[in-house]
């Protein structure tokens, strides 16, 4: 299971997930002192955000709750080791990603994932795209935006390999910019963009095939 390390570079739409008005330095000092008010403030600012991320990565409410508890337990235990090389927000998000992925691995060892390469476009020797079904159909975008089919999309996202799922959830569901995602995951911005592009293309190809097969999966 992929784990994340510290790294920073690149640009993005939203560079940070730090809550507006949060004085991180004061919060860190309080947490290191064991101040109960600081811990309450931590939960106030970050609990909903961490749960949203965990829910997006685990696709399971019980697992998301477990990951949420593991995240804050790890923060409480390790705040003394926080060096400030990144923002507190980034550090917490990094812990949350690891907690969510480890929770999935622990609880669902037989979790089914798909090979994203099976859904990537193929090209002939002349550089022309070889498509099993036409490249475009208006119903594809309708499918991707149809809330009634949200469960189907959630399953497709859940079947993504963790490296792609994590980037997609952070970028497209949590709304972080490329730079922030790169910092959390310890990747270059180019790697984030590449994984995001492939994840989005995979979802479009799944939706496209679903439409052209009359609502059936292959």
Secondary structure, DSSP 4 states (H G I P E B T S, - for coil): ------------SS---PPTT--HHHHHHHHHHT-HHHHHHHHHHHHHHHHHHHHHHH--HHHHHHHHHHHHHHHHHHGGG--SSS-HHHHHHHHHHHHHHHHHHHH-TT-----GGGGS-EE-TTS-EE-SS-S--HHHHHHHH-GGGHHHHHHHHHTS-HHHHHHHIIIIIS---HHHHHHHHT--HHHHHHHHHHHHHHHHHHHHHHHHTTS---
